[in-house]
C-alpha cells in the first residue's frame, strides 16, 4: 500500500457559545461497520508502511527479551499461615501466584533456576509450592488477559480474583477454594478494580462501574449465595466522583473512598460486622481531600489516620475515631503531623508499632518511618540509592510486622527489594531482579532543569550511554505526561537500553500538571493553566539544543500524554523529527461536552467544563483536533488506538488522523495509525513478551525516523 486510507467526510458543525466548529468526521462517534472498516484499513496501511522495519523490530525485540530472565520469582509476603510470591516459568507471558506454609523445609533453599539477582532467604524453589492461581491458564482465544484483583481471604482458604479478556476493563469476579483448587459457583459478571473481605472470610465487597465506566457502586456478596441476592452497600450519585474500595491492613475495617479531582469522602465498614452500614469518616467539603488508614487498638475499635489537604496544600496528617454509630461525632479531626510545604505527603501505611509515610521531596519519592506514638517526629527517611531513583513500599500484608519490604527502582537499574527494620531503620538487601547481560554502569542518569517561558524551572531526567556525549550530535527521544497529579515513577525497562545503546538520549520531562513537584505542580498545570504542560515540554526540548542534535528530536506520550504530543505537534511542528501519540486524548472540546463518554464528567475538574464559556475557551485554544498544524513542515507521526479502550475512545485518534491527512495530503503517507482492532487495552497488548513486541515496533519506528539504523553503535 503506497497511499493511506481516505476517511469519508460528512458535513457537520458544532455550535457552542456562538462558535462554529466544523467536524467532518463526527460520524465516527458510533462504532459502525464503516468505522471498523476504516480502522482495519488503517492497520493494513501501518503494517505495509512498516514492512521495511521487520528486521529491526525482530532485532530490537530479541534484545529486549534477552534482558528478561527466562524464569523469575518475586520476594515473598507473609500472612498468618502462608508466605506468598509470584513467579514466571521459562518462556511464560503470565505469572503464577504461589504459596508455601511457614517453616516448610524449602523456606531457605536457594533457587537454582533464578537467573541474576542475589539470594532471597525467604524465596522458595521455582517449582515448589502450591499454585494458587496460574494466570496464563485463564486466557481465552482473544489474545488479551488482565487481572483486576487477587485477594486471599483472612482465613487463607479462599481467593477472590477477576479477569478481563477484552481490554475494556470489565472484569468477571470469581472465587476459588484454595483447599481444593476448585472455583466456586459464585460468579459476578461485571466488576471493577478493588475489593475487600469481611474479617470472617464469609463476605466479599466489590465495586461496579456504570456504562460510562465510572465505578459508582459498592456491593456485598455472601459466599455460597446467588449473586442476584447481593446487597448494594453504597452508591455515588454525583457523576464527578468515582468509588474505590480496599481493606485496611489491620483487617478490621473496609474503606470506601469517593473522590473527584479535588474533593473526597471516605466511608468505613466494620469488617467484623459486614452487614453494618457504611459510615462517613469526615463528610464531604468542596476542595477537601482525605484518605484513611486504620490503626488497631487492642482495647477498642482503634483510630483512623487521615492524609488530607484540609488547610494544608501539600497535605498533613490528622486522626479521628472509627465511626461505629450514626450519633458519633466523627468529624472532629486532631492534627498529629503538620504540613511541611517542602514535602508532599501522599499516603500512610500503618503497622502495629510504626507508620510508613510515602512522600515526595525534591521531585523524588521517599519513605519516612515513624513510631506510632511519635507521628510528628523525624523518624527514619529512606531515599533511593540510584540517581533520579525512587523508593516505594512493596507488598506488605502483615499488620504486626517488625520489618517491611521496600523496593528501589530507576530507569536503568533493575529493582532491588530490601527489608527495613521498623524500629532501627536498618536496611538489608533481599533480592535484585535479574537482567541477563545488562550492565547498569554503562549508563549515565542525570537530573537537569530548563526554564519555562514564565521562568519556572522544569526538571527532566536525562539518560544516556556513557559513551554518548552531550555535545549536540546525538538524537533524543522525549517522554512526557503531565496530568492528574500523576507521577510516572522511574522503573526498570528492558526496552530502554536498546535505544541508549544506539546513541539515543532519553529524556523524561516532568512537566506541570503531573505530581513530580507536589500538589502545587499539578495546580499549576490544570484547568486554565493547562497550557503550561505543553510549554514546559517545549522548554525542555528547546533547552536541549546544543546538548543533543536539535534536528533529531522525537517525542512520545500516552493518553493525557498523547494530548501533550498532539498539542506540541500543533504548536511547534518544526521542533520535532518524529512524534508518537499513543491512544491520544485529542478531541478535547467535543469529548468534554459529551457527558455519556466515559470519564467526561469526572474530568471536568481536570480540564474544565466547556458548558462554561471561559472554560470552553481554555480547551478550544489547545485541542489538537481543533488546532491542526499548518500544512508543510510537519514531522513524521505515529498514532495508536484500541477499539476496546474505555479511557480514550478509538474515535479520537481516528478522527484526528483523518483530519490531519485531509489537511496535508502530500504529508499524509508519513502519518501512521496503529490500531488494535481486536482485543487490546489502553496501554497496548498484554503479557510480558506481548508488550515487549509492541515496544519493539514503536522504538524501531522511532529509531528509523531518527536516522539510527543497524545494531548498537555504543559499547
Protein Blocks (a to p, Z undefined) as FASTA:
>chain_A
ZZdcddddddddddeehiacddfklmmmpccfklmmmmmmmmmmmmmmmmmmmmmmmmmm
mmmmmmpcfbdcddddddfkbccdddddehiabdcdddddehiaklmgccfkbgghiddf
kbccfkgcjdfbafklmpcfkopacdfbdcddfklpaccddddfeonopacdddddfkno
pacfbdcfbdcehidddfkopaccdddddfkopafbdcdddehiafklpccfbdcfblkb
ccdddddfklpaccdddddfkbccdddddfklmmbccddfklpaehiacdddddddfkbn
bjaddddfehpanopaddddddfbfklcfkbccdfbdcdfkbccfbdcddfkbccdddde
ehiacdddddfklmmbnbjadddfbehiacdddddfbfkbcbdcdddddfklccdddddd
fklopacdfbdcddehiafklpccdddddddfkopacdddddddfklccehpaccdddde
heghiacdddddfklmmmmmnopacdddddehiamnojklmmmmgcjlmmmmmmmmmmmm
mmmgojacfklccdddehjlmmmmmmmmmmmmmlpmbdcdehiafblmlmmmmmkbghkl
mmmmmnopfkbmklmmmmmmmomklmccdeehiacddddddfklckbcfklmmmmmmmmm
mmommlmmmpccdddfbgcdfkopehjklmmmmmmmmmmmmmmmnopgcjdfbZZ
